[in-house]
Amino acid sequence: MTFSIVARSADGHSHGIAVASKFLAVGAAVPAAEAQVGAVATQSYANLAYRPQGLALLRTGVDAAGVVAGLTAADVGRSQRQVGVVGATGDGATFTGADCHDWAGGVAGDGFAIQGNILVGPEVVDRMREAWLAADPSAPLARRLLAALRAGDEAGGDKRGRQSAALLVVARGEGYGGTSDVVVDLRVDDHAEPVPEMTRLLDMHELLFGKPDPATLMPLDGPLAAEVRGRLVAAGHEGATLDDALASWAGVENLEERIVPGKIDPLVLAHLRGV
């Protein structure tokens, strides 16, 4: 019913899952992840208990293959299950029960596992693997996961059609405001083109919640400072200082994660200008 990838970033700091399916709200059933521990995807008559159980095993130091073996050995319904696991180090692992609907299968390697069932064919998994391995290892994990998911979708994906997708990425202390480990948690629950829609949502997420690139920050002084203050005043945000006014406006616009005292992110400036 589903195709997915669970993976770890090249630096080992981030873990995540991307999944798509002809299934309502697939993100409510398949993915689970814990920062610096790993990620689990359960699908094909999904056993949702695999999610907490898998993470608990990873937390104790069991490797991905051991987690898959442990989960399936204890499950009388394993012949209809499919699961992918990646841990903090080493190869990922995947399992496809003998009674999963065709086509069903998976591949795994260093830091990833890819699996799918009711697919148009093995080319879906093959294209996902190729896209994952071809991606820039230094790119954000969410982008690499989505690129792999897009490759599977373009190869035909779920042979029944398209309905939902989800993207989950965790990393210690890298969530909103530094108070969460959830870096990205996006879902498309019911849509004719869920993977392209997920791409649109991730673009929006990066604008609103991404951190500014220090190399592109512009000093708030001279004519630029005068322009920014004028635009903020026009928008009803004066503030005791320019930094205060900009932070106030950014909070209203949901751009607070991109604010740096004394400087301005070009993306924030473009938004302020209405570009």
C-alpha positions in Angstrom: 0.0 0.0 0.0 3.0 2.2 0.5 6.6 3.2 -0.5 9.0 4.7 2.0 12.6 5.5 2.9 14.1 5.7 6.3 17.5 7.3 6.5 20.2 9.0 8.5 22.1 12.1 7.5 25.7 11.8 6.4 26.9 13.4 9.7 24.7 11.0 11.7 22.9 13.9 13.5 19.5 13.7 11.7 17.1 10.8 11.1 13.9 10.7 9.1 11.3 9.1 6.9 9.5 10.0 3.7 6.5 8.0 2.7 3.7 8.1 0.1 0.6 5.9 -0.4 -2.8 5.3 -1.8 -4.0 5.4 1.8 -5.6 8.2 3.8 -3.2 10.1 6.1 -0.3 7.7 5.7 1.7 9.9 8.1 -0.5 8.9 11.0 0.4 5.3 10.6 3.9 4.6 9.1 6.6 6.9 10.5 8.4 7.1 13.9 11.8 8.7 14.7 13.8 9.7 17.7 16.8 12.1 17.6 20.2 10.4 17.9 18.4 7.0 18.0 16.9 6.2 14.6 13.8 5.8 12.5 11.2 3.2 11.8 8.6 2.8 9.0 5.8 0.2 9.4 3.6 -0.6 6.5 1.6 -3.2 4.6 -1.1 -4.1 7.2 1.1 -1.9 9.4 1.7 -3.0 13.0 1.8 0.4 14.8 3.4 -1.3 17.8 6.6 -1.6 15.7 7.1 2.2 16.1 7.6 2.4 19.9 9.1 -1.1 20.1 11.6 -0.5 17.3 12.7 2.8 18.8 13.1 1.2 22.2 15.3 -1.5 20.8 17.4 1.0 18.9 17.7 3.1 22.2 19.3 0.1 23.9 22.0 -0.3 21.2 20.4 -3.1 19.0 21.4 -2.5 15.4 18.8 -2.1 12.6 19.0 -5.7 11.5 18.5 -6.9 15.1 15.5 -4.6 15.5 13.8 -6.0 12.4 14.5 -9.5 13.5 13.1 -8.8 17.0 10.0 -7.1 15.8 9.1 -9.7 13.2 9.9 -12.7 15.3 7.4 -11.7 18.0 4.6 -10.9 15.4 2.3 -13.7 14.3 1.1 -11.4 11.5 4.6 -10.9 10.1 3.9 -12.5 6.7 1.8 -9.4 5.8 4.1 -6.8 7.4 6.7 -4.6 5.9 9.2 -2.6 7.9 12.3 -0.4 7.4 14.7 0.6 10.2 17.8 2.8 10.4 19.8 3.3 13.6 22.4 5.8 14.8 25.2 4.0 12.9 25.6 1.2 10.4 23.4 -0.2 7.6 19.7 0.1 7.6 17.5 -3.0 7.4 14.2 -3.8 5.7 11.8 -6.7 5.8 9.0 -7.8 3.5 6.6 -10.6 4.5 5.8 -13.4 2.1 2.1 -12.4 1.9 2.5 -8.7 1.1 0.7 -7.7 -2.0 2.8 -7.6 -5.2 5.0 -5.9 -6.1 6.6 -5.8 -2.7 10.3 -5.6 -1.6 13.1 -3.4 -0.4 16.7 -2.5 -0.4 19.0 -1.3 2.4 22.5 0.1 2.7 24.7 2.3 4.9 22.3 4.7 6.7 19.1 3.9 4.7 16.4 1.4 4.0 13.8 1.6 1.2 10.7 -0.5 0.9 7.3 -0.6 -0.8 4.3 -2.8 -1.5 1.5 -2.8 -4.1 4.0 -1.0 -6.4 4.0 -0.9 -10.2 7.3 -2.9 -10.0 10.8 -3.1 -8.5 11.7 0.0 -10.5 10.1 2.2 -7.8 12.5 1.0 -5.1 15.4 1.0 -7.6 14.8 4.7 -8.6 14.5 5.7 -5.0 17.8 4.1 -4.1 19.5 5.8 -7.1 18.1 9.2 -6.1 19.2 8.7 -2.5 22.8 7.7 -3.5 23.0 10.5 -6.1 22.0 13.3 -3.7 24.5 15.6 -2.2 25.3 14.1 1.3 25.6 17.6 2.7 22.1 18.6 1.7 19.4 18.8 4.4 18.1 15.4 5.1 14.5 16.5 4.4 15.5 17.4 0.9 17.3 14.1 0.3 14.4 12.1 1.6 11.9 14.0 -0.6 14.1 13.6 -3.7 14.1 9.8 -3.1 10.3 9.8 -2.6 9.8 11.9 -5.7 11.9 9.5 -7.8 9.7 6.6 -6.6 6.5 8.6 -7.4 7.8 9.4 -10.9 8.6 5.7 -11.4 5.0 4.8 -10.8 4.7 4.4 -7.1 1.7 2.7 -5.6 -0.1 1.0 -8.5 -3.5 1.9 -7.1 -2.8 5.6 -7.4 -1.9 8.5 -5.1 -3.5 9.9 -2.0 -1.2 10.9 0.8 2.4 11.6 1.8 4.4 12.4 4.9 7.9 13.7 5.8 9.4 13.5 9.3 12.9 14.6 10.3 14.4 14.8 13.8 17.7 16.1 15.2 18.7 17.0 18.7 17.7 20.5 19.6 17.1 21.6 16.0 13.3 22.0 16.1 11.4 25.2 16.5 13.1 27.7 18.8 15.6 25.1 19.8 13.1 23.6 22.2 12.2 20.5 20.2 14.0 17.7 18.2 11.4 17.7 15.4 12.9 19.5 12.5 10.2 18.7 9.9 6.8 17.1 10.4 4.7 17.6 7.3 1.7 15.6 6.1 -0.5 15.6 3.0 -3.4 13.6 4.1 -5.7 13.5 1.0 -4.5 15.0 -2.3 -4.5 14.1 -6.0 -0.7 14.8 -6.2 0.6 14.4 -2.6 4.3 14.3 -3.4 4.4 17.6 -5.4 2.2 19.1 -2.7 4.8 17.9 -0.1 7.5 19.7 -2.1 5.4 22.9 -1.9 5.0 22.5 1.8 8.7 21.9 2.4 9.5 25.0 0.5 7.1 27.0 2.7 8.5 25.3 5.8 12.0 26.3 5.0 11.0 29.9 4.4 9.2 30.1 7.7 11.3 27.9 10.0 14.6 27.6 8.3 17.7 29.2 9.8 19.4 32.0 7.9 22.6 31.4 6.0 25.3 33.5 7.9 27.1 34.1 4.6 24.1 35.9 3.1 23.1 38.1 6.1 23.1 41.8 5.3 24.1 44.5 7.9 21.3 46.7 9.0 22.9 50.0 8.5 22.9 53.0 6.1 20.3 53.2 3.4 19.2 49.6 4.0 18.4 50.3 7.6 16.4 53.4 6.6 14.4 51.4 4.0 13.7 48.6 6.5 12.6 51.1 9.2 10.3 52.9 6.8 8.6 49.7 5.7 8.2 48.5 9.3 6.7 51.9 10.3 4.3 51.6 7.3 3.3 48.1 8.5 2.7 49.4 12.1 5.8 48.2 13.7 7.9 51.0 15.1 9.7 49.6 18.2 12.3 51.2 20.5 15.1 50.0 18.1 15.2 48.7 14.6 15.9 45.2 15.9 12.8 45.4 18.1 10.6 46.6 15.3 11.9 43.9 12.9 11.5 41.2 15.5 7.9 42.3 16.2 7.0 42.3 12.5 8.7 39.0 11.9 6.8 37.4 14.8 3.5 38.4 13.1 4.7 37.0 9.8 6.0 33.8 11.3 9.5 34.6 10.3 11.0 34.8 13.8 13.4 31.9 13.2 15.2 34.0 10.6 15.9 37.1 12.8 19.5 37.9 13.7 20.2 41.2 15.7 21.8 43.9 13.6 21.4 42.0 10.3 18.6 40.9 8.0 18.2 37.7 6.0 17.6 38.4 2.3 14.5 36.1 2.4 13.1 38.3 5.2 13.9 41.4 3.3 12.2 40.1 0.2 9.1 39.3 2.2 9.1 42.7 3.8 9.4 44.3 0.4 6.4 42.2 -0.8 8.5 40.5 -3.5 
